[in-house]
Amino acid sequence: MGHDLELAAGLLENVAAITAAGADEHALAGHLLKLLDLSPDFILLMDWDNRPLFCNRRLRNELSLTGDPLHDHTIVQALIDSIQDQLPFTGEGGVTTWEGEIEVRLREEHENRTISVVLVVDYDSHQEQYVAVVGRDVTERKRLGDRLEYQASRDQLTGLHNRSALMRELDRHLQKGVYTGRSIALLFLDLDNMKHINDGAGHHIGDAALIEVARRLQQTCRTEDFLCRLGGDEFVIVCPGLDNEAEALEIAERVRRAVTGRFSVQGAEVFTSASVGVSFGPALNWLESTTDADAAAMLRRADAALYCAKRRGRSRVELWDERSEESSRQQMGMTVALERALDSGNELFVEYQPVLRLKDGLIVGAEALVRWNHPHAGPLLPSAFIDVAESSGMIVRVGTWVFEQAMNDLHEWRTAGLVDSNFVVSINASARQLVDRTFARVVDLALGSPTISARQIMLEVTESTLLTEFYDAGAALSTFHAMGVGIAFDDFGTGYSSLNHLRSYAVDQLKLDTSFVGGVGTSVVDTAVVRTSIELAHALGMTVVAEGIKTDQQLAALIALHCEYGQGELFSPALPPSTLWDRHTSVAPQR
């Protein structure tokens, strides 16, 4: 378009020169004027006193002019004044050209329009001085560009800034800090349970929850803070103008509290909590420089701190330090290795700890416990990698693999006649696994085997996981319970609101945590807690399993308290499936 405008401007310059020449050239000027009059661009020629010398048809139509504007130029006076105010006149001699954009109001009832113009200004005192304006309305194109620029820097769901806008803003504040001497903090926030909401209530509820979280964050942030959605359930806040780390942590804790709790979206009640990682950038002196790497480093450090917050229990704030960085690197390595282990299928394996009937020592079942034969670290217990599986989203794959392996082993034991139809296999299930629709299909498929019945499967769910991560656990538990599958509350007593949730959920078995079993028979308090728990479970129609039994004294006390079942080192460690059947008889405690 710029070339067309320049061409028209050149024609105008020639018209002005020809018009000032002899009569023989007036005919040529007339032809040129007709050509300019048909131009789709706005064309205006005026003298140094702002009197219009020529106004083409396109501009006359746009201004709704009637009559001859050369005689009644007051109609275009406002337009001319507006143009004059935006011209870069230099006052020097000769002919000056300028190309750019100006804002004008073409009609009183219209809003301002953006006009791309080429101006030719003749200052030559030997000829008639004039100003030639050739313009094109680019308002819609500019608006489209503004919309595209807005969309490129905004998250489409929440309307918050996105990652690209974040990096520009963070770099700007780092540069600004060089001159102000103030520090900056980066808050990396991740919602702890968005996948549960998406899987349990649907992505439309998950999206509504994210919009509500974004609204709460906007209300909580300071005026000078910069809030963006990084993607998924991750948000980042840039907090400039700070003096110390304590200020950053105070803001982070306020933000965490703002998005933690239950709220209703589109008729569904959801629960959200958040973990927050904080990186703090001390002020640089004016001799130091900032680069894109500084912004990326702050984001990476906040991410590392966030990982530490996840590992230390979630729904908390952690400040980055060197240990955070090392933990983040270890997590990355562990995540890659675990995914490789799942793909290969030959590094994970399952061992079984027998569950005994305490009154006669008969093995009535076993708990399936996953192990990882790490290629470098050797055999690993779940405590070494389950957090990584949870945070990376691989917990469903791991849990499904363990379930299928346990069903295969149970099938082989039944086929070989090593166990009967009363033998129960207990399998740990995460809250995320429970709400995953594919896992329900896997369980249903297993029940199609003639050697496996629903009453032989017990899904163990930790109380704390249900209460803190899954906003609608009852629905998922009811689904499996309706299949005939047993549900056990694992580590009972270590969570909170235990009595209410025992009453609310479809639970068949209560597993007493090792921390209480360890003091039974010796500690008055622990014995009282265990007694009360057993009596409560029986009143609600549940059986009880005591975990971590190590001594004869604990065994005798549990039998006296009418605890039905137990497991622990006193009886047997976890065993490979090939040797578990050797103990499928009445087993005396190990000495």
PyMOL commands that set and color helices and strands:
alter all, ss='L'
color gray80, all
select helices_A, chain A and resi 2-19+23-37+57-63+73-86+139-153+163-180+194-201+203-220+245-258+292-311+322-344+382-384+386-392+395-415+431-435+437-446+454-456+463-469+473-482+498-504+514-517+524-539+552-560+577-583
alter helices_A, ss='H'
color red, helices_A
select strands_A, chain A and resi 42-47+52-55+95-104+113-122+130-137+183-191+226-231+234-242+261-265+268-272+274-281+317-319+348-357+362-374+378-380+424-428+457-462+486-492+509-512+543-546+565-566
alter strands_A, ss='S'
color yellow, strands_A
deselect
rebuild
show_as cartoon
